Amino acid sequence: EGAIIVHSIVHLGRALGLTVTAEGVESADQHRFLQALGCHELQGYLFSKPVSAADITRRLRAQESAGQESRAVA
């Protein structure tokens, strides 16, 4: 029954033109199921443990810097 509810919510969000984000993804099976339904974004322990806002900022800045360096070389 849970899968039917998730399916309905995802399709409702997509029908309304919303970005659908699934939270709490913990397994590869959940990942595949949610992708097959058409979720736009996924988050959960499968991808990363919780991190602080400061750590997110650091990671994004590091990726940004790495991207700028690779563009400068190209």
TORTIKOL-352723 format. One record per residue (C-alpha): x, z, y; residue in three letters; residue number from 0. Coordinates in steps of 0.02 Angstrom, whole numbers, plus 32768, in hexadecimal, padded with zeros to 4 digits. Layout:
N
<r xx="X" zz="Z" yy="Y" residuo="ALA" num="NUM"/>
...
// end
This chain:
74
<r xx="8000" zz="8000" yy="8000" residuo="GLU" num="0"/>
<r xx="8091" zz="8023" yy="8076" residuo="GLY" num="1"/>
<r xx="80CF" zz="7F71" yy="8065" residuo="ALA" num="2"/>
<r xx="8023" zz="7F2F" yy="8096" residuo="ILE" num="3"/>
<r xx="8022" zz="7F9B" yy="8133" residuo="ILE" num="4"/>
<r xx="80D2" zz="7F62" yy="8165" residuo="VAL" num="5"/>
<r xx="80A3" zz="7EAD" yy="8144" residuo="HIS" num="6"/>
<r xx="8008" zz="7EBE" yy="81B2" residuo="SER" num="7"/>
<r xx="8066" zz="7F11" yy="8241" residuo="ILE" num="8"/>
<r xx="80F3" zz="7E91" yy="8240" residuo="VAL" num="9"/>
<r xx="8079" zz="7E00" yy="8241" residuo="HIS" num="10"/>
<r xx="8011" zz="7E4F" yy="82CB" residuo="LEU" num="11"/>
<r xx="80AC" zz="7E65" yy="8338" residuo="GLY" num="12"/>
<r xx="80E4" zz="7DB3" yy="831A" residuo="ARG" num="13"/>
<r xx="8035" zz="7D70" yy="833D" residuo="ALA" num="14"/>
<r xx="8038" zz="7DCC" yy="83E3" residuo="LEU" num="15"/>
<r xx="80E0" zz="7D7F" yy="840E" residuo="GLY" num="16"/>
<r xx="813D" zz="7E25" yy="8405" residuo="LEU" num="17"/>
<r xx="81EC" zz="7E45" yy="83C7" residuo="THR" num="18"/>
<r xx="81D6" zz="7EA5" yy="8324" residuo="VAL" num="19"/>
<r xx="8257" zz="7F2C" yy="82FF" residuo="THR" num="20"/>
<r xx="825A" zz="7F88" yy="8259" residuo="ALA" num="21"/>
<r xx="82A9" zz="8034" yy="8260" residuo="GLU" num="22"/>
<r xx="82E8" zz="809E" yy="81D1" residuo="GLY" num="23"/>
<r xx="832D" zz="8011" yy="8164" residuo="VAL" num="24"/>
<r xx="8392" zz="8066" yy="80DC" residuo="GLU" num="25"/>
<r xx="83A2" zz="7FEA" yy="804D" residuo="SER" num="26"/>
<r xx="83C9" zz="7F34" yy="802E" residuo="ALA" num="27"/>
<r xx="831B" zz="7F20" yy="7FE0" residuo="ASP" num="28"/>
<r xx="82C8" zz="7F5E" yy="8080" residuo="GLN" num="29"/>
<r xx="8339" zz="7EEA" yy="80E4" residuo="HIS" num="30"/>
<r xx="8306" zz="7E52" yy="807E" residuo="ARG" num="31"/>
<r xx="824D" zz="7E82" yy="8080" residuo="PHE" num="32"/>
<r xx="8249" zz="7E99" yy="813E" residuo="LEU" num="33"/>
<r xx="82AB" zz="7DF9" yy="815E" residuo="GLN" num="34"/>
<r xx="8233" zz="7D99" yy="80EE" residuo="ALA" num="35"/>
<r xx="81A1" zz="7DDE" yy="8154" residuo="LEU" num="36"/>
<r xx="81F2" zz="7D9E" yy="81F3" residuo="GLY" num="37"/>
<r xx="8231" zz="7E3B" yy="8249" residuo="CYS" num="38"/>
<r xx="829F" zz="7E0A" yy="82DC" residuo="HIS" num="39"/>
<r xx="830A" zz="7EA7" yy="82DF" residuo="GLU" num="40"/>
<r xx="8338" zz="7F2A" yy="825E" residuo="LEU" num="41"/>
<r xx="838D" zz="7FD1" yy="8270" residuo="GLN" num="42"/>
<r xx="83B5" zz="8063" yy="8200" residuo="GLY" num="43"/>
<r xx="8437" zz="80B6" yy="8193" residuo="TYR" num="44"/>
<r xx="8455" zz="8013" yy="8135" residuo="LEU" num="45"/>
<r xx="84AC" zz="7FD3" yy="81D1" residuo="PHE" num="46"/>
<r xx="84F3" zz="8070" yy="8223" residuo="SER" num="47"/>
<r xx="84E4" zz="812B" yy="822A" residuo="LYS" num="48"/>
<r xx="849B" zz="816D" yy="82CE" residuo="PRO" num="49"/>
<r xx="8518" zz="8165" yy="835E" residuo="VAL" num="50"/>
<r xx="8515" zz="81AC" yy="840E" residuo="SER" num="51"/>
<r xx="84ED" zz="8144" yy="84A7" residuo="ALA" num="52"/>
<r xx="85A2" zz="8156" yy="84DE" residuo="ALA" num="53"/>
<r xx="85DE" zz="8110" yy="8437" residuo="ASP" num="54"/>
<r xx="8567" zz="807D" yy="8445" residuo="ILE" num="55"/>
<r xx="85AA" zz="8059" yy="84F4" residuo="THR" num="56"/>
<r xx="865D" zz="8061" yy="84B4" residuo="ARG" num="57"/>
<r xx="8636" zz="7FEB" yy="8423" residuo="ARG" num="58"/>
<r xx="85DD" zz="7F6D" yy="8493" residuo="LEU" num="59"/>
<r xx="866C" zz="7F6E" yy="8510" residuo="ARG" num="60"/>
<r xx="86EA" zz="7F55" yy="8484" residuo="ALA" num="61"/>
<r xx="8686" zz="7EC0" yy="8441" residuo="GLN" num="62"/>
<r xx="8676" zz="7E79" yy="84F0" residuo="GLU" num="63"/>
<r xx="8732" zz="7E88" yy="850C" residuo="SER" num="64"/>
<r xx="8757" zz="7E38" yy="8464" residuo="ALA" num="65"/>
<r xx="86E2" zz="7DA9" yy="848D" residuo="GLY" num="66"/>
<r xx="8734" zz="7D8B" yy="8536" residuo="GLN" num="67"/>
<r xx="87E1" zz="7D8A" yy="84E7" residuo="GLU" num="68"/>
<r xx="87AE" zz="7D0A" yy="8464" residuo="SER" num="69"/>
<r xx="875F" zz="7C9A" yy="84E9" residuo="ARG" num="70"/>
<r xx="87FC" zz="7CA4" yy="8553" residuo="ALA" num="71"/>
<r xx="8866" zz="7C6B" yy="84C0" residuo="VAL" num="72"/>
<r xx="87F4" zz="7BDA" yy="8494" residuo="ALA" num="73"/>
// end
